[in-house]
Amino acid sequence: MEKISLVLASDDFEKLQAASMMASVAAVSGMTVNVFVTMAAMACFVKERVEKKEFLKVGEVGKAILRKKAPLYPDLLAQGREMGEMKVYACSLALDLLEKPLEEMIPVFDEVVGVATFLGIAEGGQILFV
């Protein structure tokens, strides 16, 4: 079985959407998928922000996704976790810098880990940085 790991570091809505779609499809297709949410992307996982759809950077495609009420990145990640072998990790440093506990994030995370731990999890597979 192939393994792929995605590092989500951008607060760009379309990048989060695309990466989450890729991760979900890969997991459903039988790949082992690990997603590490860090840096600016972590701010996009704050529960209150997602519930209010207050996304930081939204381009034309993102506006169309929101208008058409397509599944959003939290839903795509949740589907991948439910239907395939996918784990989603929150970066401990990013949470500390935001001064947010995991309880204030959307409930898609399996665990809070640091970079070194995530690199150990990702070892032996391809790592994509988004």
Secondary structure, 3 states (H helix, E strand, C coil): CCEEEEEECCCEHHHHHHHHHHHHHHHHCCCEEEEEECHHHHHHHEHHHHHHCCCCECCHHHHHHHHCCCCCHHHHHHHHHHHCEEEEEEEHHHHHHHCCCHHHECCCCCEEECHHHHHHHHCCCEEEEC
